[in-house]
Amino acid sequence: MGREKLLSSKSLNIYDGEIAGRRNPSYPVGTNDYTRVNAAIQKLLAYKENDELQYV
Protein backbone atom coordinates (compact mmCIF):
# COMPACT_ATOMS: atom_id res chain seq x y z
CA MET A 1 0.00 0.00 0.00
CA GLY A 2 1.38 3.45 -0.91
CA ARG A 3 2.08 6.14 1.61
CA GLU A 4 0.02 9.30 1.60
CA LYS A 5 2.09 12.37 0.82
CA LEU A 6 1.69 15.00 3.49
CA LEU A 7 2.80 18.61 3.27
CA SER A 8 5.22 19.57 6.01
CA SER A 9 7.35 22.57 6.76
CA LYS A 10 10.98 22.62 7.74
CA SER A 11 13.28 25.54 8.24
CA LEU A 12 17.04 25.72 8.29
CA ASN A 13 18.90 28.41 10.16
CA ILE A 14 22.07 30.05 8.91
CA TYR A 15 24.82 30.96 11.37
CA ASP A 16 27.90 32.82 10.22
CA GLY A 17 26.96 32.17 6.59
CA GLU A 18 26.65 28.38 7.05
CA ILE A 19 23.50 26.28 7.24
CA ALA A 20 23.17 24.78 10.70
CA GLY A 21 22.45 21.22 9.62
CA ARG A 22 21.75 19.40 12.86
CA ARG A 23 20.50 22.27 14.97
CA ASN A 24 16.76 22.25 15.44
CA PRO A 25 15.46 25.80 15.18
CA SER A 26 12.94 27.12 17.67
CA TYR A 27 10.99 30.33 17.45
CA PRO A 28 9.47 31.56 20.71
CA VAL A 29 5.83 32.53 20.19
CA GLY A 30 5.32 36.28 20.25
CA THR A 31 8.77 37.10 18.84
CA ASN A 32 9.66 38.69 15.53
CA ASP A 33 11.33 35.44 14.42
CA TYR A 34 8.16 33.43 14.99
CA THR A 35 6.05 36.01 13.15
CA ARG A 36 8.38 36.06 10.12
CA VAL A 37 8.71 32.27 9.88
CA ASN A 38 4.97 31.77 10.27
CA ALA A 39 4.26 34.40 7.58
CA ALA A 40 6.66 32.65 5.18
CA ILE A 41 4.97 29.29 5.78
CA GLN A 42 1.53 30.83 5.23
CA LYS A 43 2.76 32.34 1.96
CA LEU A 44 3.99 28.94 0.79
CA LEU A 45 0.65 27.36 1.69
CA ALA A 46 -1.16 30.03 -0.35
CA TYR A 47 1.08 29.26 -3.35
CA LYS A 48 0.25 25.57 -2.94
CA GLU A 49 -3.50 26.28 -2.90
CA ASN A 50 -3.16 28.26 -6.15
CA ASP A 51 -1.00 25.55 -7.78
CA GLU A 52 1.87 28.05 -7.95
CA LEU A 53 4.25 25.92 -5.87
CA GLN A 54 6.69 23.76 -7.79
CA TYR A 55 8.11 20.59 -6.31
CA VAL A 56 11.67 19.70 -7.24
C-alpha positions in Angstrom: 0.0 0.0 0.0 1.4 3.5 -0.9 2.1 6.1 1.6 0.0 9.3 1.6 2.1 12.4 0.8 1.7 15.0 3.5 2.8 18.6 3.3 5.2 19.6 6.0 7.4 22.6 6.8 11.0 22.6 7.7 13.3 25.5 8.2 17.0 25.7 8.3 18.9 28.4 10.2 22.1 30.1 8.9 24.8 31.0 11.4 27.9 32.8 10.2 27.0 32.2 6.6 26.7 28.4 7.0 23.5 26.3 7.2 23.2 24.8 10.7 22.4 21.2 9.6 21.8 19.4 12.9 20.5 22.3 15.0 16.8 22.3 15.4 15.5 25.8 15.2 12.9 27.1 17.7 11.0 30.3 17.5 9.5 31.6 20.7 5.8 32.5 20.2 5.3 36.3 20.3 8.8 37.1 18.8 9.7 38.7 15.5 11.3 35.4 14.4 8.2 33.4 15.0 6.0 36.0 13.1 8.4 36.1 10.1 8.7 32.3 9.9 5.0 31.8 10.3 4.3 34.4 7.6 6.7 32.7 5.2 5.0 29.3 5.8 1.5 30.8 5.2 2.8 32.3 2.0 4.0 28.9 0.8 0.6 27.4 1.7 -1.2 30.0 -0.3 1.1 29.3 -3.3 0.2 25.6 -2.9 -3.5 26.3 -2.9 -3.2 28.3 -6.1 -1.0 25.6 -7.8 1.9 28.1 -8.0 4.2 25.9 -5.9 6.7 23.8 -7.8 8.1 20.6 -6.3 11.7 19.7 -7.2 
